[in-house]
Amino acid sequence: MQQSVYDFSCEAINGETLPLARFRGQALLIVNTASYCGLTPQYRGLEFLYREFRNRGFSVLGFPCNQLSGQEPRGNERISEFCVRNYGVSFPMFAKVRVNGERADPLYKFLKEHARGLFRTRSIKYNFTKFLVDRRGRPVQRIAPATLPRQLMVTIDGMLT
């Protein structure tokens, strides 16, 4: 039974299996993303957070998802190209995942169980839902999609001190 996000391995956007244990000891912001979403410009803010805090033990992990309104129809290679070209994304990106239902990615099942949404719901309603994970790999907060990444600066800074 997984006790932390570090117990999972996920497929990176380049197809390689990446154990999340690689991020052990870091605080994480895990986000389901999409290229054709009204919130897609949040990539810029996510990249800002990554660059601002990565040297202090923080990373953003992006998980593209086409499950919510079909807003990420591209393949992994094209998603990667889009993110780099349009938003300069350098934080780790992963292969497309499902975030809801029986076939949801195991990491997302874990996140949703430990950081529930409004009214304690498990289901993810929209892209750019964010999960803040502490340095021990425990989900500590689910953050609404409309919350801009820069609004998390004080919270992240506090986790890293």
C-alpha positions as CSV (number, residue, x, y, z in Angstrom):
1,M,0.0,0.0,0.0
2,Q,1.4,3.4,-1.0
3,Q,2.1,5.7,1.9
4,S,3.4,8.7,-0.1
5,V,3.6,9.9,-3.7
6,Y,7.2,8.7,-3.7
7,D,6.0,5.1,-3.7
8,F,4.6,5.6,-7.3
9,S,6.3,5.4,-10.7
10,C,4.7,7.2,-13.6
11,E,5.4,7.4,-17.4
12,A,7.3,10.5,-18.3
13,I,6.2,12.4,-21.4
14,N,9.1,10.9,-23.3
15,G,7.9,7.4,-22.6
16,E,10.4,6.4,-19.8
17,T,9.2,5.2,-16.5
18,L,10.1,7.7,-13.8
19,P,9.9,6.7,-10.1
20,L,8.6,9.6,-8.1
21,A,11.1,8.6,-5.4
22,R,13.5,10.7,-7.5
23,F,11.7,13.7,-5.9
24,R,12.0,12.4,-2.4
25,G,12.5,15.2,0.1
26,Q,11.0,17.8,-2.2
27,A,7.7,19.6,-1.9
28,L,5.6,19.1,-5.0
29,L,2.8,20.8,-6.9
30,I,1.1,18.1,-9.0
31,V,-1.2,19.5,-11.7
32,N,-3.4,17.9,-14.4
33,T,-3.0,20.1,-17.5
34,A,-4.5,20.6,-20.9
35,S,-3.5,22.6,-24.0
36,Y,-7.0,23.6,-25.1
37,C,-8.3,24.9,-21.8
38,G,-9.1,28.4,-20.8
39,L,-6.6,28.0,-18.0
40,T,-3.8,26.8,-20.2
41,P,-1.9,30.1,-19.7
42,Q,-1.3,28.9,-16.1
43,Y,1.7,26.9,-17.6
44,R,3.5,30.3,-17.4
45,G,2.8,30.6,-13.7
46,L,3.7,27.0,-13.0
47,E,7.0,27.5,-14.7
48,F,7.6,30.6,-12.7
49,L,7.0,28.7,-9.4
50,Y,9.3,25.9,-10.6
51,R,12.1,28.3,-11.4
52,E,11.6,30.4,-8.3
53,F,11.7,27.5,-5.8
54,R,13.4,24.5,-7.5
55,N,16.8,25.2,-5.8
56,R,15.1,25.1,-2.4
57,G,13.6,21.6,-2.9
58,F,10.4,22.1,-4.9
59,S,9.1,20.8,-8.2
60,V,6.0,21.1,-10.3
61,L,4.9,17.8,-12.0
62,G,2.5,18.2,-15.0
63,F,0.1,15.5,-16.0
64,P,-1.8,16.2,-19.2
65,C,-5.3,14.9,-19.3
66,N,-7.9,14.7,-22.1
67,Q,-10.6,13.3,-19.9
68,L,-12.2,16.6,-18.9
69,S,-14.0,18.1,-21.9
70,G,-11.5,16.7,-24.4
71,Q,-9.1,19.6,-23.9
72,E,-5.9,17.7,-24.5
73,P,-6.3,15.7,-27.7
74,R,-2.7,15.7,-28.8
75,G,-0.1,13.0,-28.3
76,N,2.6,13.2,-25.8
77,E,5.3,14.5,-28.2
78,R,3.1,17.3,-29.5
79,I,2.1,18.2,-25.9
80,S,5.7,18.5,-25.0
81,E,6.6,20.6,-28.0
82,F,3.6,22.9,-27.3
83,C,4.5,23.4,-23.7
84,V,8.2,24.2,-24.4
85,R,7.5,26.4,-27.4
86,N,4.6,28.5,-26.0
87,Y,5.4,28.6,-22.3
88,G,9.0,27.6,-21.9
89,V,8.1,24.6,-19.7
90,S,11.1,23.0,-18.1
91,F,9.5,21.3,-15.1
92,P,8.8,17.5,-15.4
93,M,5.9,16.6,-17.7
94,F,4.4,13.1,-17.8
95,A,2.4,11.1,-20.3
96,K,-1.3,11.7,-20.5
97,V,-3.4,10.2,-17.7
98,R,-6.9,9.7,-16.7
99,V,-7.7,11.4,-13.4
100,N,-11.2,10.0,-12.7
101,G,-13.0,6.7,-12.9
102,E,-12.0,3.1,-12.6
103,R,-9.1,3.6,-15.0
104,A,-7.7,6.7,-13.2
105,D,-4.0,6.7,-12.8
106,P,-3.0,5.2,-9.4
107,L,-1.2,8.3,-8.4
108,Y,-4.4,10.3,-9.0
109,K,-6.5,7.8,-7.0
110,F,-4.0,8.3,-4.1
111,L,-4.1,12.1,-4.4
112,K,-7.8,12.3,-4.5
113,E,-8.2,10.0,-1.5
114,H,-5.9,12.1,0.6
115,A,-6.8,15.6,-0.5
116,R,-10.5,15.8,-1.3
117,G,-12.2,18.6,-3.1
118,L,-15.1,20.9,-2.1
119,F,-17.7,19.1,-0.1
120,R,-15.1,16.2,0.3
121,T,-15.6,15.1,-3.3
122,R,-12.9,12.9,-4.8
123,S,-13.6,13.5,-8.5
124,I,-11.6,16.2,-10.3
125,K,-14.0,18.6,-12.1
126,Y,-11.6,20.6,-14.3
127,N,-8.1,20.8,-15.7
128,F,-5.4,22.6,-13.7
129,T,-6.6,21.1,-10.4
130,K,-3.5,21.3,-8.2
131,F,-2.3,19.1,-5.4
132,L,0.3,20.4,-2.9
133,V,2.5,17.6,-1.5
134,D,4.8,18.1,1.5
135,R,8.5,17.0,1.7
136,R,7.4,13.6,3.1
137,G,5.3,12.9,0.0
138,R,1.9,13.5,1.7
139,P,-0.8,15.4,-0.1
140,V,-1.7,18.3,2.1
141,Q,-4.0,20.4,0.0
142,R,-6.1,20.3,-3.2
143,I,-6.2,23.7,-4.9
144,A,-9.0,24.8,-7.2
145,P,-8.2,25.1,-10.9
146,A,-8.9,28.9,-11.0
147,T,-6.3,29.6,-8.3
148,L,-3.4,31.1,-10.1
149,P,0.0,29.6,-9.5
150,R,1.5,32.9,-8.2
151,Q,-1.1,32.9,-5.4
152,L,0.6,29.9,-4.0
153,M,4.0,31.6,-3.5
154,V,3.6,32.3,0.3
155,T,2.3,28.8,0.9
156,I,5.2,27.1,-1.0
157,D,7.7,29.4,0.6
158,G,6.4,28.4,4.0
159,M,6.7,24.7,3.2
160,L,10.3,25.1,2.2
161,T,11.6,27.0,5.3
